Amino acid sequence: MVQGLRKRLSPIKFRHMMPVAALLFVAFSTLFFHMARPRTILTPRGTFITVSGGRTRPSVIATAINLPALVLAVPLELAVFAGQPAMHPYHEAFRLVEFISLGVLFWFVIGRAMDDWIAWRQLRSGSRWRLLDCLIAALIALEASALAVQFSARFKWDQAQLWYLAGAIGWAVMGYAAFVFRIAQLRAYPRARGKTQAG
């Protein structure tokens, strides 16, 4: 690649920024959740329960923000918690850390697609086609679409369902966009390479 063209590329690397942004978002959401003053309310049965200020649980936000990691998280949880993850007292904390860790892979792939798209728009032949990223983008799109349909069919007006549905729709859009770009990039790559060799 010519040095002058290399300088035209954006210095911003979304492949690094997006995983960090997702991590910080979950971290601040967790902090605000635990800083919220709990409220004590009286139930119809005459008992008192404590609620955490009406805020969404951090594990819900971590799951929604890193929703494609569900395909890896479910088998891992079943293996770690012997087939009954929801019954374990540390399941919520484990899910929080699990989705933050596994979600880095999917945010990195989406961020790299954005970086390659910027390079492709600027140089036409300056971005590399990646088969693995194309397959992961297709997986994200299909998984998020299926989850969006499932959440819509069972939708209830509570905060957790809203987070899950919004996460599924958002990831479906990003997955399809990344996949379509990779296909367009593959179709243009031989022509661009031929022009580069001819020049």
PyRosetta script that sets phi, psi and omega in degrees:
from pyrosetta import init, pose_from_sequence

init()
pose = pose_from_sequence("MVQGLRKRLSPIKFRHMMPVAALLFVAFSTLFFHMARPRTILTPRGTFITVSGGRTRPSVIATAINLPALVLAVPLELAVFAGQPAMHPYHEAFRLVEFISLGVLFWFVIGRAMDDWIAWRQLRSGSRWRLLDCLIAALIALEASALAVQFSARFKWDQAQLWYLAGAIGWAVMGYAAFVFRIAQLRAYPRARGKTQAG")
pose.set_psi(1, 136.3)
pose.set_omega(1, -178.4)
pose.set_phi(2, -66.9)
pose.set_psi(2, 142.9)
pose.set_omega(2, -176.2)
pose.set_phi(3, -61.4)
pose.set_psi(3, -38.7)
pose.set_omega(3, 179.7)
pose.set_phi(4, -63.9)
pose.set_psi(4, -39.1)
pose.set_omega(4, 178.0)
pose.set_phi(5, -69.9)
pose.set_psi(5, -34.3)
pose.set_omega(5, -179.6)
pose.set_phi(6, -63.3)
pose.set_psi(6, -34.8)
pose.set_omega(6, -179.8)
pose.set_phi(7, -69.7)
pose.set_psi(7, -22.4)
pose.set_omega(7, -180.0)
pose.set_phi(8, -75.2)
pose.set_psi(8, -17.8)
pose.set_omega(8, -178.2)
pose.set_phi(9, -67.5)
pose.set_psi(9, 148.9)
pose.set_omega(9, -178.8)
pose.set_phi(10, -66.0)
pose.set_psi(10, 132.6)
pose.set_omega(10, 177.6)
pose.set_phi(11, -72.5)
pose.set_psi(11, -14.0)
pose.set_omega(11, -179.7)
pose.set_phi(12, -78.1)
pose.set_psi(12, 127.8)
pose.set_omega(12, 178.8)
pose.set_phi(13, -110.0)
pose.set_psi(13, 102.1)
pose.set_omega(13, -178.9)
pose.set_phi(14, -66.7)
pose.set_psi(14, -25.9)
pose.set_omega(14, 179.4)
pose.set_phi(15, -63.0)
pose.set_psi(15, -24.1)
pose.set_omega(15, 176.9)
pose.set_phi(16, -97.4)
pose.set_psi(16, -37.5)
pose.set_omega(16, -175.2)
pose.set_phi(17, -70.0)
pose.set_psi(17, -41.3)
pose.set_omega(17, -173.0)
pose.set_phi(18, -68.3)
pose.set_psi(18, -43.4)
pose.set_omega(18, 174.9)
pose.set_phi(19, -61.7)
pose.set_psi(19, -39.2)
pose.set_omega(19, 179.5)
pose.set_phi(20, -66.6)
pose.set_psi(20, -41.0)
pose.set_omega(20, 179.1)
pose.set_phi(21, -62.8)
pose.set_psi(21, -42.2)
pose.set_omega(21, 177.8)
pose.set_phi(22, -63.8)
pose.set_psi(22, -41.4)
pose.set_omega(22, 178.7)
pose.set_phi(23, -62.9)
pose.set_psi(23, -45.0)
pose.set_omega(23, 180.0)
pose.set_phi(24, -66.0)
pose.set_psi(24, -37.8)
pose.set_omega(24, 179.4)
pose.set_phi(25, -61.5)
pose.set_psi(25, -46.4)
pose.set_omega(25, 178.9)
pose.set_phi(26, -66.2)
pose.set_psi(26, -39.0)
pose.set_omega(26, -179.3)
pose.set_phi(27, -63.5)
pose.set_psi(27, -45.6)
pose.set_omega(27, 179.6)
pose.set_phi(28, -68.7)
pose.set_psi(28, -35.9)
pose.set_omega(28, 176.4)
pose.set_phi(29, -62.9)
pose.set_psi(29, -40.3)
pose.set_omega(29, 177.2)
pose.set_phi(30, -65.2)
pose.set_psi(30, -41.6)
pose.set_omega(30, 178.9)
pose.set_phi(31, -62.9)
pose.set_psi(31, -46.8)
pose.set_omega(31, -179.8)
pose.set_phi(32, -65.0)
pose.set_psi(32, -34.4)
pose.set_omega(32, 178.9)
pose.set_phi(33, -62.6)
pose.set_psi(33, -44.2)
pose.set_omega(33, -177.6)
pose.set_phi(34, -79.7)
pose.set_psi(34, -19.5)
pose.set_omega(34, 176.7)
pose.set_phi(35, -83.5)
pose.set_psi(35, -18.2)
pose.set_omega(35, -178.8)
pose.set_phi(36, -64.8)
pose.set_psi(36, 137.6)
pose.set_omega(36, -179.6)
pose.set_phi(37, -74.7)
pose.set_psi(37, 123.4)
pose.set_omega(37, -179.9)
pose.set_phi(38, -67.9)
pose.set_psi(38, 150.0)
pose.set_omega(38, 178.7)
pose.set_phi(39, -115.5)
pose.set_psi(39, 144.9)
pose.set_omega(39, 176.3)
pose.set_phi(40, -106.4)
pose.set_psi(40, 123.6)
pose.set_omega(40, -178.9)
pose.set_phi(41, -123.4)
pose.set_psi(41, 154.5)
pose.set_omega(41, 179.9)
pose.set_phi(42, -95.3)
pose.set_psi(42, 125.6)
pose.set_omega(42, 179.3)
pose.set_phi(43, -83.8)
pose.set_psi(43, 163.3)
pose.set_omega(43, 177.1)
pose.set_phi(44, -58.6)
pose.set_psi(44, -23.2)
pose.set_omega(44, 179.5)
pose.set_phi(45, -82.4)
pose.set_psi(45, -1.4)
pose.set_omega(45, 178.6)
pose.set_phi(46, 89.3)
pose.set_psi(46, 9.2)
pose.set_omega(46, 177.9)
pose.set_phi(47, -103.0)
pose.set_psi(47, 160.5)
pose.set_omega(47, -179.9)
pose.set_phi(48, -106.3)
pose.set_psi(48, 136.8)
pose.set_omega(48, 174.5)
pose.set_phi(49, -128.6)
pose.set_psi(49, 155.9)
pose.set_omega(49, -179.9)
pose.set_phi(50, -108.9)
pose.set_psi(50, 128.3)
pose.set_omega(50, 178.4)
pose.set_phi(51, -118.1)
pose.set_psi(51, 153.1)
pose.set_omega(51, -173.5)
pose.set_phi(52, -92.4)
pose.set_psi(52, 62.5)
pose.set_omega(52, 172.0)
pose.set_phi(53, 64.5)
pose.set_psi(53, 15.6)
pose.set_omega(53, 179.1)
pose.set_phi(54, 73.1)
pose.set_psi(54, 13.1)
pose.set_omega(54, -178.9)
pose.set_phi(55, -87.8)
pose.set_psi(55, 155.3)
pose.set_omega(55, 179.4)
pose.set_phi(56, -74.3)
pose.set_psi(56, 139.7)
pose.set_omega(56, -179.3)
pose.set_phi(57, -63.1)
pose.set_psi(57, 142.6)
pose.set_omega(57, -179.3)
pose.set_phi(58, -58.5)
pose.set_psi(58, -35.5)
pose.set_omega(58, -179.7)
pose.set_phi(59, -64.7)
pose.set_psi(59, -32.5)
pose.set_omega(59, 177.0)
pose.set_phi(60, -66.8)
pose.set_psi(60, -44.8)
pose.set_omega(60, 179.8)
pose.set_phi(61, -65.6)
pose.set_psi(61, -42.8)
pose.set_omega(61, 178.7)
pose.set_phi(62, -61.8)
pose.set_psi(62, -38.5)
pose.set_omega(62, 179.1)
pose.set_phi(63, -67.4)
pose.set_psi(63, -44.7)
pose.set_omega(63, -178.0)
pose.set_phi(64, -67.2)
pose.set_psi(64, -40.0)
pose.set_omega(64, -178.4)
pose.set_phi(65, -69.2)
pose.set_psi(65, -33.4)
pose.set_omega(65, -178.4)
pose.set_phi(66, -115.8)
pose.set_psi(66, 41.5)
pose.set_omega(66, -169.4)
pose.set_phi(67, -57.1)
pose.set_psi(67, -38.2)
pose.set_omega(67, 179.8)
pose.set_phi(68, -61.2)
pose.set_psi(68, -20.0)
pose.set_omega(68, 178.3)
pose.set_phi(69, -66.9)
pose.set_psi(69, -8.7)
pose.set_omega(69, 179.8)
pose.set_phi(70, -58.4)
pose.set_psi(70, -34.0)
pose.set_omega(70, -178.4)
pose.set_phi(71, -65.5)
pose.set_psi(71, -26.0)
pose.set_omega(71, 175.7)
pose.set_phi(72, -96.5)
pose.set_psi(72, -30.3)
pose.set_omega(72, -174.1)
pose.set_phi(73, -72.4)
pose.set_psi(73, -39.1)
pose.set_omega(73, -176.6)
pose.set_phi(74, -62.1)
pose.set_psi(74, -50.8)
pose.set_omega(74, 176.8)
pose.set_phi(75, -61.2)
pose.set_psi(75, -35.9)
pose.set_omega(75, 179.9)
pose.set_phi(76, -66.2)
pose.set_psi(76, -43.3)
pose.set_omega(76, 179.4)
pose.set_phi(77, -65.3)
pose.set_psi(77, -40.4)
pose.set_omega(77, 179.3)
pose.set_phi(78, -63.8)
pose.set_psi(78, -35.8)
pose.set_omega(78, 179.6)
pose.set_phi(79, -73.5)
pose.set_psi(79, -41.6)
pose.set_omega(79, -176.6)
pose.set_phi(80, -71.8)
pose.set_psi(80, -41.3)
pose.set_omega(80, -174.6)
pose.set_phi(81, -102.1)
pose.set_psi(81, 20.9)
pose.set_omega(81, 173.4)
pose.set_phi(82, 55.8)
pose.set_psi(82, 42.0)
pose.set_omega(82, 173.9)
pose.set_phi(83, 82.5)
pose.set_psi(83, -2.4)
pose.set_omega(83, 179.4)
pose.set_phi(84, -133.6)
pose.set_psi(84, 66.9)
pose.set_omega(84, -175.6)
pose.set_phi(85, -66.0)
pose.set_psi(85, -37.7)
pose.set_omega(85, -175.6)
pose.set_phi(86, -66.3)
pose.set_psi(86, -22.1)
pose.set_omega(86, -177.9)
pose.set_phi(87, -85.3)
pose.set_psi(87, -9.3)
pose.set_omega(87, -175.7)
pose.set_phi(88, -85.4)
pose.set_psi(88, 137.6)
pose.set_omega(88, -177.3)
pose.set_phi(89, -66.3)
pose.set_psi(89, -23.0)
pose.set_omega(89, -178.9)
pose.set_phi(90, -101.3)
pose.set_psi(90, 13.9)
pose.set_omega(90, -176.5)
pose.set_phi(91, -63.8)
pose.set_psi(91, -42.6)
pose.set_omega(91, -176.5)
pose.set_phi(92, -66.2)
pose.set_psi(92, -43.3)
pose.set_omega(92, 178.0)
pose.set_phi(93, -65.3)
pose.set_psi(93, -39.8)
pose.set_omega(93, 178.3)
pose.set_phi(94, -63.5)
pose.set_psi(94, -42.2)
pose.set_omega(94, -180.0)
pose.set_phi(95, -65.2)
pose.set_psi(95, -37.1)
pose.set_omega(95, 178.8)
pose.set_phi(96, -60.0)
pose.set_psi(96, -52.0)
pose.set_omega(96, -179.5)
pose.set_phi(97, -67.3)
pose.set_psi(97, -38.5)
pose.set_omega(97, -177.4)
pose.set_phi(98, -61.9)
pose.set_psi(98, -49.4)
pose.set_omega(98, -177.2)
pose.set_phi(99, -70.7)
pose.set_psi(99, -33.5)
pose.set_omega(99, 175.9)
pose.set_phi(100, -63.0)
pose.set_psi(100, -42.5)
pose.set_omega(100, -177.7)
pose.set_phi(101, -70.7)
pose.set_psi(101, -47.9)
pose.set_omega(101, -177.9)
pose.set_phi(102, -72.7)
pose.set_psi(102, -28.6)
pose.set_omega(102, -178.5)
pose.set_phi(103, -66.6)
pose.set_psi(103, -21.8)
pose.set_omega(103, 179.7)
pose.set_phi(104, -57.1)
pose.set_psi(104, -40.1)
pose.set_omega(104, -179.1)
pose.set_phi(105, -58.9)
pose.set_psi(105, -47.2)
pose.set_omega(105, -175.2)
pose.set_phi(106, -73.9)
pose.set_psi(106, -36.9)
pose.set_omega(106, 175.1)
pose.set_phi(107, -66.8)
pose.set_psi(107, -35.4)
pose.set_omega(107, 177.8)
pose.set_phi(108, -63.8)
pose.set_psi(108, -42.6)
pose.set_omega(108, -180.0)
pose.set_phi(109, -64.5)
pose.set_psi(109, -43.6)
pose.set_omega(109, 178.2)
pose.set_phi(110, -65.5)
pose.set_psi(110, -41.4)
pose.set_omega(110, 178.5)
pose.set_phi(111, -64.3)
pose.set_psi(111, -38.8)
pose.set_omega(111, 178.4)
pose.set_phi(112, -68.7)
pose.set_psi(112, -33.4)
pose.set_omega(112, 174.9)
pose.set_phi(113, -62.6)
pose.set_psi(113, -39.5)
pose.set_omega(113, 177.3)
pose.set_phi(114, -66.2)
pose.set_psi(114, -41.6)
pose.set_omega(114, 177.1)
pose.set_phi(115, -61.7)
pose.set_psi(115, -44.9)
pose.set_omega(115, -179.4)
pose.set_phi(116, -67.6)
pose.set_psi(116, -33.7)
pose.set_omega(116, 177.9)
pose.set_phi(117, -66.0)
pose.set_psi(117, -41.9)
pose.set_omega(117, 178.1)
pose.set_phi(118, -62.2)
pose.set_psi(118, -44.6)
pose.set_omega(118, 178.3)
pose.set_phi(119, -64.2)
pose.set_psi(119, -39.3)
pose.set_omega(119, -179.7)
pose.set_phi(120, -65.0)
pose.set_psi(120, -40.4)
pose.set_omega(120, 178.9)
pose.set_phi(121, -67.7)
pose.set_psi(121, -35.4)
pose.set_omega(121, -177.0)
pose.set_phi(122, -80.7)
pose.set_psi(122, -39.0)
pose.set_omega(122, -172.9)
pose.set_phi(123, -113.2)
pose.set_psi(123, -14.8)
pose.set_omega(123, -177.7)
pose.set_phi(124, 67.4)
pose.set_psi(124, -40.2)
pose.set_omega(124, 179.7)
pose.set_phi(125, -120.4)
pose.set_psi(125, 16.6)
pose.set_omega(125, -172.2)
pose.set_phi(126, -100.1)
pose.set_psi(126, 6.7)
pose.set_omega(126, 179.5)
pose.set_phi(127, -118.7)
pose.set_psi(127, 143.5)
pose.set_omega(127, -175.0)
pose.set_phi(128, -92.5)
pose.set_psi(128, 135.6)
pose.set_omega(128, 176.0)
pose.set_phi(129, -79.6)
pose.set_psi(129, 136.8)
pose.set_omega(129, -175.0)
pose.set_phi(130, -126.4)
pose.set_psi(130, 114.2)
pose.set_omega(130, -178.8)
pose.set_phi(131, -63.7)
pose.set_psi(131, -45.2)
pose.set_omega(131, -177.8)
pose.set_phi(132, -62.3)
pose.set_psi(132, -41.6)
pose.set_omega(132, 178.0)
pose.set_phi(133, -64.1)
pose.set_psi(133, -37.1)
pose.set_omega(133, 178.2)
pose.set_phi(134, -63.7)
pose.set_psi(134, -42.7)
pose.set_omega(134, 179.4)
pose.set_phi(135, -67.7)
pose.set_psi(135, -40.5)
pose.set_omega(135, 179.1)
pose.set_phi(136, -67.3)
pose.set_psi(136, -38.4)
pose.set_omega(136, 176.8)
pose.set_phi(137, -62.3)
pose.set_psi(137, -40.4)
pose.set_omega(137, 176.9)
pose.set_phi(138, -64.5)
pose.set_psi(138, -40.8)
pose.set_omega(138, 177.4)
pose.set_phi(139, -62.0)
pose.set_psi(139, -44.2)
pose.set_omega(139, 178.4)
pose.set_phi(140, -59.5)
pose.set_psi(140, -46.9)
pose.set_omega(140, -177.6)
pose.set_phi(141, -62.5)
pose.set_psi(141, -46.3)
pose.set_omega(141, -177.9)
pose.set_phi(142, -68.6)
pose.set_psi(142, -44.7)
pose.set_omega(142, -179.3)
pose.set_phi(143, -64.5)
pose.set_psi(143, -45.9)
pose.set_omega(143, -179.2)
pose.set_phi(144, -65.4)
pose.set_psi(144, -37.0)
pose.set_omega(144, 177.7)
pose.set_phi(145, -63.8)
pose.set_psi(145, -45.2)
pose.set_omega(145, 178.8)
pose.set_phi(146, -62.8)
pose.set_psi(146, -40.7)
pose.set_omega(146, 178.8)
pose.set_phi(147, -68.4)
pose.set_psi(147, -36.5)
pose.set_omega(147, 177.8)
pose.set_phi(148, -62.7)
pose.set_psi(148, -41.5)
pose.set_omega(148, 176.9)
pose.set_phi(149, -64.3)
pose.set_psi(149, -43.1)
pose.set_omega(149, -179.5)
pose.set_phi(150, -64.5)
pose.set_psi(150, -45.0)
pose.set_omega(150, -180.0)
pose.set_phi(151, -66.9)
pose.set_psi(151, -34.7)
pose.set_omega(151, 178.5)
pose.set_phi(152, -67.5)
pose.set_psi(152, -38.9)
pose.set_omega(152, -179.2)
pose.set_phi(153, -68.2)
pose.set_psi(153, -32.7)
pose.set_omega(153, -178.3)
pose.set_phi(154, -108.8)
pose.set_psi(154, 26.7)
pose.set_omega(154, -171.4)
pose.set_phi(155, -70.0)
pose.set_psi(155, 134.8)
pose.set_omega(155, 172.5)
pose.set_phi(156, -131.9)
pose.set_psi(156, 147.8)
pose.set_omega(156, -175.1)
pose.set_phi(157, -79.3)
pose.set_psi(157, 74.0)
pose.set_omega(157, 170.0)
pose.set_phi(158, -133.5)
pose.set_psi(158, 167.0)
pose.set_omega(158, -172.5)
pose.set_phi(159, -64.2)
pose.set_psi(159, -39.6)
pose.set_omega(159, -178.6)
pose.set_phi(160, -62.6)
pose.set_psi(160, -45.6)
pose.set_omega(160, -179.8)
pose.set_phi(161, -64.5)
pose.set_psi(161, -37.3)
pose.set_omega(161, 177.6)
pose.set_phi(162, -64.0)
pose.set_psi(162, -42.1)
pose.set_omega(162, 177.8)
pose.set_phi(163, -63.2)
pose.set_psi(163, -45.3)
pose.set_omega(163, -178.3)
pose.set_phi(164, -64.1)
pose.set_psi(164, -44.5)
pose.set_omega(164, -178.6)
pose.set_phi(165, -66.2)
pose.set_psi(165, -43.6)
pose.set_omega(165, 178.4)
pose.set_phi(166, -63.2)
pose.set_psi(166, -40.4)
pose.set_omega(166, 178.1)
pose.set_phi(167, -63.5)
pose.set_psi(167, -42.0)
pose.set_omega(167, 180.0)
pose.set_phi(168, -64.5)
pose.set_psi(168, -43.7)
pose.set_omega(168, -179.7)
pose.set_phi(169, -65.6)
pose.set_psi(169, -44.8)
pose.set_omega(169, -179.8)
pose.set_phi(170, -62.2)
pose.set_psi(170, -43.5)
pose.set_omega(170, 179.6)
pose.set_phi(171, -69.7)
pose.set_psi(171, -33.8)
pose.set_omega(171, 176.6)
pose.set_phi(172, -62.5)
pose.set_psi(172, -43.6)
pose.set_omega(172, 178.9)
pose.set_phi(173, -62.6)
pose.set_psi(173, -46.7)
pose.set_omega(173, -179.9)
pose.set_phi(174, -65.4)
pose.set_psi(174, -39.9)
pose.set_omega(174, -179.8)
pose.set_phi(175, -64.7)
pose.set_psi(175, -46.3)
pose.set_omega(175, 178.8)
pose.set_phi(176, -65.1)
pose.set_psi(176, -39.5)
pose.set_omega(176, 179.6)
pose.set_phi(177, -62.9)
pose.set_psi(177, -44.7)
pose.set_omega(177, 179.3)
pose.set_phi(178, -65.6)
pose.set_psi(178, -39.5)
pose.set_omega(178, -179.4)
pose.set_phi(179, -67.4)
pose.set_psi(179, -44.5)
pose.set_omega(179, 179.2)
pose.set_phi(180, -62.5)
pose.set_psi(180, -40.1)
pose.set_omega(180, 177.4)
pose.set_phi(181, -62.5)
pose.set_psi(181, -44.0)
pose.set_omega(181, -179.3)
pose.set_phi(182, -63.1)
pose.set_psi(182, -37.3)
pose.set_omega(182, 177.8)
pose.set_phi(183, -67.7)
pose.set_psi(183, -44.0)
pose.set_omega(183, 178.2)
pose.set_phi(184, -63.7)
pose.set_psi(184, -38.2)
pose.set_omega(184, 178.1)
pose.set_phi(185, -64.7)
pose.set_psi(185, -40.5)
pose.set_omega(185, 178.7)
pose.set_phi(186, -65.0)
pose.set_psi(186, -40.6)
pose.set_omega(186, -179.7)
pose.set_phi(187, -66.7)
pose.set_psi(187, -33.5)
pose.set_omega(187, -177.7)
pose.set_phi(188, -87.4)
pose.set_psi(188, -18.5)
pose.set_omega(188, -172.6)
pose.set_phi(189, -61.8)
pose.set_psi(189, -46.2)
pose.set_omega(189, 179.3)
pose.set_phi(190, -61.4)
pose.set_psi(190, -37.6)
pose.set_omega(190, 179.5)
pose.set_phi(191, -67.9)
pose.set_psi(191, -41.6)
pose.set_omega(191, -179.4)
pose.set_phi(192, -65.9)
pose.set_psi(192, -40.0)
pose.set_omega(192, 179.9)
pose.set_phi(193, -65.9)
pose.set_psi(193, -37.6)
pose.set_omega(193, 178.2)
pose.set_phi(194, -65.7)
pose.set_psi(194, -38.9)
pose.set_omega(194, 177.8)
pose.set_phi(195, -65.7)
pose.set_psi(195, -38.0)
pose.set_omega(195, 179.9)
pose.set_phi(196, -65.0)
pose.set_psi(196, -42.7)
pose.set_omega(196, 179.8)
pose.set_phi(197, -68.2)
pose.set_psi(197, -36.1)
pose.set_omega(197, -179.9)
pose.set_phi(198, -67.9)
pose.set_psi(198, -36.2)
pose.set_omega(198, -179.7)
pose.set_phi(199, -75.7)
pose.dump_pdb("model.pdb")
